[in-house]
C-alpha cells in the first residue's frame, strides 16, 4: 500500500462542524457492510474508497454512490476526508494507519489494531503526537445486545460477577470465503480474527485483563479454499487453529475461552456467572439479542429486554466522528484495541510457553487502561446531532 508524505497535525478534537468526511481503505468483503451502514448515518459522509486494486475500489464506490475512488494516496489527498476507515488485511493495518496519521487523518481500523502490540503502541504514539484519534473494531459491544448485558450486570441482576465462559467453534472460513489464506497468517487465526469480539466484550463487561494462560494447537499444516475462483487451491496454516484460554480480570472474575477453527460442531457460547445468577450474553459478533437471565433459584432462563443501536458495523466510526466534533471520549478506542491486542498476544505467548503471562497495556500518557462506560440509553445513530 502506498504512503503519503507527512503533513502538519490536524486540528484538535472538538472543532469543526457538520458531518465528518470518511474514506474507506480496503474494498474487500467486509467493506460493503461498512459502506451500507455509514451511508445511512447523517453525521458522517463517505467521500472515498481506496484499494490496491483500484478497479475494485471504483466498483465499490459506484455501487454505494461514493464520489472518489482510487489508491490510498488518492483518498489521503482529499482535504474533506477526516477519518480513514482501515479495512485492509491485518498485515497491512499498521502501515495503512501510520500513513493516514502522517497525512493528518484520524483512523478507525478493523480488528485487530495491528499484528503485534509493539505496532499498536506505534500507532497510538503517532496519533498522540499529532493530536489525532484512533478507533478500533469490533464495535459490536456498542450494540443493543452487549450494552443491555452491561446494564444488566451493573443493575445487579446476577449479583457480583464471578466468572465467564465463552466459546466460538467452527471449521473455519475457507468453506465460504473466496480468499481465506490471510485468516491463517500471523495476526489472524481464530484467536486474532474471532477472538476480538469475545475479548472486547469480556473487557467491556468485566474490565481490564490482568493475566492469562493458554494452550494452543494446529490441526493441519495446509487448508483448501472451498468456494470462489480460488476453489481447490491449498495454502499454508501458520497460526494455531484451536486455542483454550484462562483469563483473569483485574476486578477479580475469571473466564475460560475457546477459539477454534477445528470443530465440526459449531458452537457460540457466552455466559457470565454471578453470585446470584447467570447471564446468557448474545453472540458478540452481532448487535442484537437475545439476552437471557437465570437466577440461582430459577428453573429455566428468562429473556431480558434489549434496547440500543442495531445498525451494524460502523457504529464505532460514527461515535468517533461525533467525539471528533464534541471533544468527548469515544468507546471503541485505540486504547481498548491495544488492550485487547495485548491480551490476545499474551494468550498466544502463553500457548507457546505453557505459563501464565501478565497483560500490561498502558493507555496514552501512561495512565492505566480502563474499560469504556456504557452508551447513553438514548444514543441514536440515525439522529443528525452535528450542526450543518
Protein Blocks (a to p, Z undefined) as FASTA:
>chain_A
ZZdddddddddehiaedjdddddehjafklmmmmmmmmmpmkbccfbdcdfblmlmmmmm
mmnopabgcdfklmmmpmklmbdcdfbdfklmmmmmmmmmmnopacdddddfblbfklmm
mmmmmmmmnopacddddfklmpmklmmmmmmmmnopnopafbdcdddddebjklmmmblm
lmmgghiajklmmmmmmmmmmmmmnopafbdcdddddfbfbdcdfedjkgoiacddfbdf
bdcdddddfklpacdddddfkbfbdcdddddddfkbccddddfkbcbdcdddddfkbcbd
cddddeddfkbghjlmmmmmmmmmnopacfkbfklmmmmmmmmmmmmmmmmnopacdddd
ddehhiacdddddddfklcfkbcfbcZZ
